[in-house]
Structure formats: structure tokens, C-alpha cells
Amino acid sequence: MASEELAKKLQSRFAAVEDTEPRPEPELSPARSGAREPGGGEECSELSAKLHRRLDINDGAAAPRATRVFNPYTEFKEFSRRQIKDMEAMFRRYDTGKDGFIDLMELKLMMEKLGAPQTHLGLKNMIREVDEDFDGKLSFREFLLIFRRAAAGELQEESGLMALARLSEINVSTEGVMGAKDFFEAKAQALSQGSKFEAEIREEKEEQKRQQEEKKQRQAAFKQLQSAFCS
């Protein structure tokens, strides 16, 4: 019995010693630890920070960034207040989650409603093109960037973002903005047809007015002739 108690005491003593011994820290990759490569300079440090955040986002461990407060009317001066309000109304309409962002599924629904459905990869590429904070979704500011780049002719004609801008029925081709040559061509054509229709209405009214004047003149001439015979 004494030997068994002695063996138990020795085992507990060994376990206590192992728990108190320092254990080696796991090694971190340069992207995780933020260590600079020799000779990398500021560019290497900035790239390392971006890679570090991207890895954290992929692992679901990225801390949420503070929402950037901005005034769309002062930052996007190339657009009128009415245009920005129209863009905001469209953004809110497709932000079905009401969280202030348009995520991948909400963008998918938007493009389907606009009549230009995209593949899963196409939707990801659309977000990536204006996703400045790498969170995988569109904020209202990033949504406005789509229309800024479209008006400046910086989007490819066949891109999903250009399809979004064309089909949104928001005319952002303003004076002073060097837009693409055929930007919103369909909308301009519709406006031209509307102007032609208004011109036809004006011509009809003028014709009716001219006919009424001629009728009054004939009646006056008839009364004058009638009074001459009766005198």
C-alpha cells in the first residue's frame, strides 16, 4: 500500500512540473504577424496589412471597421441632389436586409429585376471592382462609385456594373463629366421620342387655333355681307 501511495505522489509531482514548464509559442506566417521583409519599405508594410486583413476576413475573424461617415452631396458633386436621391432610393429598395449594405444575394436579386442576371462569379467580380474595404458587399458610397465610374467612361461596355448603370433608369450623364460616348443611349432615345410626341401635340393645337381663327373671319365676313344686303 505504501508503495502505491508513493507512486501516486510521484506522478502528481511530475504532472505539476510539466504544467509549470514554458511551452513554445506557435510560429506565425509573415502575413499574420505583420513582419516586414527586409528591404520591403512602406509598400511591403501596406501590402502585408492588406493581406493580413484579407486572411482574417476569409477566416471570419476580422474586426468590423468603423463605418465611414460621408456626405454624398459634397463628395459626389458631379451629381445633382435629385440624382443622388434617386440612387439612394434604388439602394434602399434592394437593401432588403435593411443593414445599410447590398450583399451578394441582394445584388443577385437586383440584377435579375433589372433584366441582366449574372453568374455567381460575375456577381463577385462586380462587388470586387468597387469594394474598397474588402468586406464582400456594397455600401452606399461604393454603390455611388458605380455611377461615377460609369459617367466617367471607366467601365467596360460588357461588364455587369455597366449593365447595372444602364438599366437603373438613373441619368447620371451631367455637364462637365466626360462620359462614355453612347452612355444611356436607350434613355436618350426615349427622351427624343418624348420630345417628338410633344412637338406633334403642339402642332395639333396650333392647327386647331388656326382653324378657329379662320372660322371667326368667315363668320365676320358673312355678317358684314348680310348687313349690306339688309340695309
C-alpha positions as CSV (number, residue, x, y, z in Angstrom):
1,M,0.0,0.0,0.0
2,A,2.8,2.4,0.9
3,S,4.5,1.8,-2.4
4,E,1.2,2.6,-4.3
5,E,0.8,5.9,-2.4
6,L,4.4,6.8,-3.1
7,A,3.9,6.1,-6.9
8,K,0.7,8.3,-6.9
9,K,2.6,11.2,-5.2
10,L,5.5,10.9,-7.7
11,Q,3.0,11.0,-10.6
12,S,1.3,14.1,-9.3
13,R,4.6,15.8,-8.7
14,F,5.7,15.1,-12.3
15,A,2.4,16.5,-13.7
16,A,2.8,19.7,-11.7
17,V,6.3,20.2,-13.0
18,E,5.2,19.7,-16.6
19,D,2.4,22.3,-16.2
20,T,4.8,24.9,-15.0
21,E,7.3,24.5,-17.8
22,P,7.0,27.2,-20.5
23,R,5.7,26.0,-23.8
24,P,7.0,27.2,-27.2
25,E,4.7,29.8,-29.0
26,P,3.4,28.7,-32.4
27,E,5.2,30.4,-35.3
28,L,3.2,32.9,-37.3
29,S,3.4,33.5,-41.0
30,P,4.7,36.9,-42.1
31,A,1.2,37.8,-43.3
32,R,-0.3,37.0,-39.9
33,S,2.5,38.5,-37.7
34,G,2.8,41.7,-39.8
35,A,6.6,41.2,-40.0
36,R,8.3,43.1,-42.8
37,E,10.5,41.5,-45.3
38,P,14.0,43.1,-45.4
39,G,14.1,45.9,-48.0
40,G,10.2,46.0,-48.4
41,G,9.7,49.5,-47.1
42,E,6.3,51.1,-46.7
43,E,4.8,49.4,-49.7
44,C,5.6,46.0,-48.2
45,S,4.1,47.0,-44.9
46,E,0.9,48.2,-46.6
47,L,0.6,45.0,-48.6
48,S,1.2,43.0,-45.5
49,A,-1.6,44.8,-43.7
50,K,-4.0,44.2,-46.6
51,L,-3.1,40.5,-46.8
52,H,-3.5,40.2,-43.1
53,R,-7.0,41.7,-43.2
54,R,-8.0,39.6,-46.2
55,L,-6.9,36.4,-44.3
56,D,-8.9,37.5,-41.3
57,I,-11.9,38.2,-43.4
58,N,-11.7,34.7,-45.0
59,D,-11.4,33.1,-41.5
60,G,-14.3,35.2,-40.2
61,A,-12.0,36.8,-37.6
62,A,-11.9,40.3,-39.0
63,A,-12.9,43.0,-36.6
64,P,-15.6,45.3,-38.0
65,R,-14.3,48.6,-39.2
66,A,-15.9,51.8,-38.1
67,T,-18.5,53.0,-40.6
68,R,-17.1,55.9,-42.7
69,V,-19.3,58.9,-42.3
70,F,-19.6,60.8,-45.6
71,N,-21.8,63.4,-47.2
72,P,-22.7,62.2,-50.7
73,Y,-23.7,65.7,-51.8
74,T,-20.2,67.1,-51.1
75,E,-18.2,64.1,-52.1
76,F,-20.1,63.4,-55.3
77,K,-20.5,66.9,-56.6
78,E,-20.8,65.8,-60.2
79,F,-24.3,64.6,-59.5
80,S,-27.3,66.7,-58.7
81,R,-29.2,66.3,-55.4
82,R,-32.1,64.7,-57.3
83,Q,-29.8,62.1,-58.9
84,I,-28.3,61.2,-55.6
85,K,-31.7,60.8,-54.0
86,D,-32.8,58.5,-56.9
87,M,-29.6,56.4,-56.4
88,E,-30.3,56.3,-52.6
89,A,-34.0,55.2,-53.2
90,M,-32.7,52.4,-55.5
91,F,-30.1,51.3,-53.0
92,R,-32.7,51.2,-50.2
93,R,-35.2,49.3,-52.4
94,Y,-32.7,46.4,-52.9
95,D,-31.2,46.5,-49.4
96,T,-33.8,44.0,-48.3
97,G,-31.9,43.2,-45.1
98,K,-32.1,46.9,-44.1
99,D,-28.5,46.8,-42.8
100,G,-27.1,49.6,-45.0
101,F,-25.4,47.2,-47.4
102,I,-26.2,45.2,-50.6
103,D,-24.7,41.8,-50.2
104,L,-24.2,39.1,-52.9
105,M,-27.7,37.7,-52.7
106,E,-29.3,41.2,-52.8
107,L,-27.1,42.1,-55.8
108,K,-28.2,38.9,-57.5
109,L,-31.9,39.9,-57.0
110,M,-31.2,43.4,-58.2
111,M,-29.6,42.2,-61.5
112,E,-32.4,39.8,-62.1
113,K,-35.0,42.6,-61.6
114,L,-33.1,44.8,-64.0
115,G,-33.2,42.0,-66.6
116,A,-29.4,41.4,-66.6
117,P,-28.9,38.3,-64.4
118,Q,-25.3,37.4,-63.6
119,T,-23.4,34.3,-62.6
120,H,-22.2,33.8,-59.1
121,L,-18.6,34.6,-60.2
122,G,-19.9,37.6,-62.2
123,L,-21.6,39.0,-59.1
124,K,-18.4,38.6,-57.0
125,N,-16.4,40.4,-59.7
126,M,-19.0,43.3,-59.7
127,I,-18.6,43.7,-55.9
128,R,-14.8,43.3,-56.0
129,E,-14.4,46.1,-58.6
130,V,-15.7,48.8,-56.2
131,D,-15.3,47.0,-52.8
132,E,-12.8,49.4,-51.2
133,D,-12.9,47.9,-47.7
134,F,-12.9,44.2,-48.8
135,D,-16.0,43.3,-46.8
136,G,-17.6,41.5,-49.7
137,K,-20.7,43.8,-50.0
138,L,-21.6,47.2,-51.3
139,S,-22.1,50.2,-49.0
140,F,-24.0,53.2,-50.3
141,R,-20.7,55.1,-51.1
142,E,-19.4,52.1,-53.1
143,F,-22.8,52.0,-54.9
144,L,-22.3,55.6,-55.9
145,L,-18.9,54.8,-57.2
146,I,-20.5,52.6,-59.8
147,F,-22.3,55.6,-61.3
148,R,-19.3,57.8,-61.0
149,R,-17.2,55.4,-62.9
150,A,-19.9,54.8,-65.5
151,A,-20.4,58.5,-66.1
152,A,-16.6,58.9,-66.5
153,G,-16.4,56.1,-69.0
154,E,-14.3,53.9,-66.8
155,L,-16.4,50.8,-67.0
156,Q,-16.2,48.2,-69.7
157,E,-19.2,48.1,-72.0
158,E,-20.0,44.4,-71.3
159,S,-19.4,44.5,-67.6
160,G,-22.0,43.8,-65.0
161,L,-21.6,47.2,-63.4
162,M,-22.2,48.9,-66.7
163,A,-25.4,46.9,-67.2
164,L,-26.5,48.0,-63.7
165,A,-25.8,51.6,-64.5
166,R,-27.5,51.5,-67.9
167,L,-30.6,49.7,-66.7
168,S,-31.1,51.6,-63.5
169,E,-33.1,54.5,-65.2
170,I,-31.0,57.0,-63.3
171,N,-29.5,59.5,-65.8
172,V,-26.0,60.5,-64.4
173,S,-24.6,62.0,-67.6
174,T,-24.2,65.5,-66.4
175,E,-22.4,68.5,-67.9
176,G,-18.7,68.6,-67.0
177,V,-18.5,64.8,-66.8
178,M,-16.7,63.1,-69.6
179,G,-19.0,60.2,-70.1
180,A,-18.9,57.3,-72.5
181,K,-20.0,58.2,-76.0
182,D,-23.1,56.0,-76.0
183,F,-23.8,56.2,-72.3
184,F,-27.5,55.9,-71.6
185,E,-28.2,55.8,-75.3
186,A,-31.5,54.0,-74.8
187,K,-32.7,56.6,-72.3
188,A,-31.7,59.5,-74.7
189,Q,-33.6,57.8,-77.5
190,A,-36.7,57.6,-75.2
191,L,-36.4,61.3,-74.4
192,S,-36.1,62.1,-78.1
193,Q,-39.3,60.2,-78.8
194,G,-41.0,62.0,-76.0
195,S,-39.9,65.4,-77.4
196,K,-41.2,64.4,-80.8
197,F,-44.5,63.4,-79.3
198,E,-44.8,66.8,-77.5
199,A,-43.9,68.6,-80.8
200,E,-46.8,66.8,-82.6
201,I,-49.2,67.9,-79.8
202,R,-48.1,71.5,-80.2
203,E,-48.6,71.3,-83.9
204,E,-52.1,69.9,-83.5
205,K,-53.0,72.7,-81.1
206,E,-51.6,75.4,-83.4
207,E,-53.7,73.9,-86.3
208,Q,-56.8,73.9,-84.2
209,K,-56.2,77.6,-83.2
210,R,-55.6,78.5,-86.9
211,Q,-58.9,76.8,-87.9
212,Q,-60.8,78.7,-85.2
213,E,-59.4,82.0,-86.4
214,E,-60.4,81.2,-90.0
215,K,-63.9,80.3,-88.8
216,K,-64.2,83.6,-86.9
217,Q,-63.1,85.5,-90.0
218,R,-65.6,83.7,-92.2
219,Q,-68.4,84.4,-89.8
220,A,-67.5,88.1,-89.6
221,A,-67.4,88.4,-93.4
222,F,-70.8,86.7,-93.7
223,K,-72.3,89.1,-91.1
224,Q,-70.8,92.1,-93.0
225,L,-72.2,90.8,-96.3
226,Q,-75.6,90.1,-94.7
227,S,-75.8,93.6,-93.2
228,A,-75.0,95.1,-96.6
229,F,-78.0,93.3,-98.3
230,C,-80.4,94.2,-95.5
231,S,-79.6,98.0,-95.5
